[in-house]
């Protein structure tokens, strides 16, 4: 069972509600902690070792807590995503969807301990886990290419599903494989353009033994792996950090980048968002790539991700 304590209210993201270890109580307070002492949630922190069996207790024994985690994860993306879109708008900024925070809190992702990394994992990968807004990320060419499982398909409910998460197919998209070699169990949907460019969303998982050792470190490394993928971007492509958000109350992180695009008619940049979160015994990853000339595609993907389910 999850420990008693204050957790995000599943019915109101602007306040917290007390979980007594078996059910929600009537006690609530604003998101900022009250002045009197409270019992802090005993949240498991992800380490490079296999997660203990008790980690899944939040899912199995406290479904409303898990719903709150889902809401927090999605809202963290939406906050940064609308900032990305607003940077290139020539009109008034797009309104925030209902429930979306009007501002974002950016936090540097702390570097995880490297003392217990699995054999063969380069400690420098784990140590390089802090970026700031405005930093320019460069490509990585040593990313694992071990996953043979990329696919593009919908489940029986017409949902895009992979690695324990699922979401509706975004409007204007079709299920189509995007082969990220470092992402396991991956499933993708894309919107293709005549310019031979595309927008895409991909769900999948990452492996600790391949150097993805914490949510904060992993979003940064995934970004560099994507920048270094010659099937996606030419040599020398970089990405500018727009936001990096730790998801309050969860072992999750969202990173948003702007990636310049050259040589593609009508497209001068991509908006790239990467989210990671610990789900039971694995690290789930969501990758969103929106071609800068098509705000409708970005809106469609955000609307679908707003309905993300941890199944």
N, C-alpha and C positions, 0 to 999 in steps of 0.2 A: 504494500500500500504506500501511496505517497505520504510524506511527512505532513503533520498538521502545520498550517501556516497561512500567510497571505499570498494569494495568487491573483492574476488578472481575472476580473469578473467575466465569465463567458457571455453575459448578457449586456455588458457595458464596458468597453475597453478603456474608458476614462476613469474607472475606479477599480479597487481590488476587493475581493470577498474572501472571508476566512474559511478554509477547508479544515475540518476537524479530524481528518484521517480516514473518514468513511463517507462523509457527505458535506455539502455546502451548508453553511449557517446563514443567519440573517445579518451577520455583522459585515459592514462594508466601510470603506473609507476611500478618499481620493487616491489617485495613483501615487502621489507623494506620501511616503510613510508617515504615520502619526508620530507625535512627540513621545508618547508612552512606548515602553519596550514592547516588541512583538516577537512572535516566533518566526524566525527566518525559514523560508522553504529550503529543504535539504535537496538541492538540485545536484544531480550527478554531473561532474565535469568530464568531458571526453579526454581520454589519454590514448597514447598509441597502443596500449594493451587492449585485449578484448574486453568489451563492456561486461560488467557483472550481470548476472541473471536478473537482479532486482531492477535494472534500468527500465525494463518494459512495464513496470508496475503502473506508471502513470497512464499508459494506454489501457491496460487490462482492468484496472480497478477504479479509475477516476476519469470517466469519459468526458466529463465537463471540463476538467483541467486540460485534457488533451485538446478539446475544442478551443479553449482559450489560447493554447500554444499555437494552434493553426491560425487563429485570428491575428495574433501578434506577428507571426511570420509574414503573413500576407500584407498587413498594414505597413510593416517596415519596408517592403518592396514598393508599395504604392507611393509612399512619401518621396522616396528618391526618384522613382520613375517619372513622376509628374514634373519634378525639377528638371530632369533630363529633357523632356519634351518641351518644357517652357523655354529652355535656352535658345531654341531655334524658331520659336513662334513669332510671326510678324504681327499678330493680333494680341488681344488680351490673353493672359495666361489661361490655360484650360482649367475649368473648375475641378476641384478635388472631388472624387467620387464620395458618396455618403460614407461617413465613418473614417475617412482618410485624414490623418493629421495634416494640419496646414503648414507644418515645418518639419525638418528632419533633425535628428540628433546624431551627429557623426562621432564615432568612437574609433580610435585606433585598435586594431585587433592585436592583443598581446601575443607575443611569441610563446609557443608551448614549450614545456620542458623537453629537453632532448636526451635526458638521462636514460630513458627506457624505450628508445626507438627500436623497432624490430631489426634484426640483422639485415644488412644490405641497404638500409635506408640512409640516404645522405643527410647528415645532421644540418648541413647548410640550408637545405630546403625548409626544414622546420624553423630555423632561426630567422629566416627572411619572411617575417609575418606581420610587419607593420608598415602601413603606408599612410600618407596624409592627403587631404583634398588638394588637387592640383598636381600631385606627383604623376610622372609619366612612366608607365610600365612598358618594359621591352619584352620581346618574345623569349620563349624558352624552346629549345630544340631537343631537349633530352627527355621529353615527356613519354610516359609508357604508351605503347601501342599494343596492348595485350587483350583488348576486349573484342571478341568476335560477335557480340550479341546485339549490335545496333539494328533497329527495326523502325518501321513506320506503319503502325496499325492501330485500330480502335478496338476496344473490348466490346463485349456483348451489349453494353449500355450506350455505345457510341462515344465512349470517353477515351482520352489519351491516358494510358496508365503504365507505370513502371516503378519498380523499386519501392512499392508500398504507398505511392501517391498517385493521384489521378486528377484530371481536370477536363472540362468540356473542350471540344475542338473549337479553336477560335474561328470567328466568322471570316470567310474568304480563304481559309487554309485547308490543306489536305494532308492526311497522314503520309509522311514520306521520310525515309531514313536520312539522318545526318550522321556520318560515321566518325564520332569523336573516339579515338582509339584508347583514351584514358578513362572513358566513362562506361561502366558496366550496366547491364540490364536496360540500356537506353532505348527510348522511344521518342520519336520526333514528329512534328507537323511543320509544314513550310508553306509560304506563299511565294510563288515564283514570278519573276518579272521578265519582260522581253529583253532587258539588258543583260540577261544571264546572271542576275543577282537575286537575292532572296532575303526574306525575313523568316525567322524560325524560332521555335520553342522546343526544348528537349528536356526530358526527365530521365534521371538515372541515378547511379550510385558511384561512390569513390572508395578506393581501398587503402587502408593504412599502410599495408606492406609495400605499396607503390609510391609512398611519399606524401600522401594526403593525410596529415596527422591531426588537424584540428579544423573547425569550421572557418576561423579567420584566416589561417594560413592557406587553406584549400581554395577559397574564392580567389585569392591572389594568384596562386599557381595555375588554377584553371584558366584565368584570364590570360596568363602568359603562354599557356599551351595553345589556346585558341589563336592568339596573335602569331604564334610560330607555325601554325598549320598552313602549309603552302597551298592546300586545296581551297583555303578560305581567303587568305591574305598574302600579298607579296612580301618578299624579304624586306625587313626594316620597318614593318608596320608597328606602331606604338598605340597605346591607349592612355588617355588622361583620366585620372580618378575624379569622379564627380561627387560620389558619396560612398562611405563605408559605414554600415550600421550593424552593431550588435543588436540582436533581437531580445528585448527585455523579457526575462523570465524563461528563456529557452537557450539551448546550446545551438544557436543559429546565427548566421551572418549574411548580409546582403552587400554586394559590391556593385556599383554602377560606374561605367566607363563611357567615354566618347572616343570612337575609333575613326580616324580620318580614312576616307576612301578616295582613291585616284584611279583614273582610267575607266570609270564606269559612267556612262551617260546619265545625267540627272541625279546621281547619287554622290554626295560629298562626304558623308559620314554614316557610320552605324552607331546606334545606341545599344550598348551591351550591358546586360544585368545578369549577375550570377548569385544564386542563393544556395547556402548549404545549411543543413540542420541534422542533428542526430535523431534518428528514428529507430527505436529498439536497438539492435546491435549493428547498425550500419549508418553511414553518412550519405544522406540523400542530397542530390544536387539538381538545381533547376537553372537552365541556361536560356536566356532570351536575347535574341539578336534582331533588332528592328532597323530596317533600312531607313535612313534619315529622311528620304523623300516621301515616305508613305506613313503619315501619322495615323491613318485609319488602321493600318496593320498593328501599330503599337497599341492603339486603344483596344483593338480586338483581343490581342494577347493579354493585356492587363485585365480586361473584363473576364476572360477565361480563368486566369490565375487567381482572380478574386474569389473564384469558386473552387479553389484547390482543396482536395480532400486527402487526408492521411488515412488510408484504408487498411 
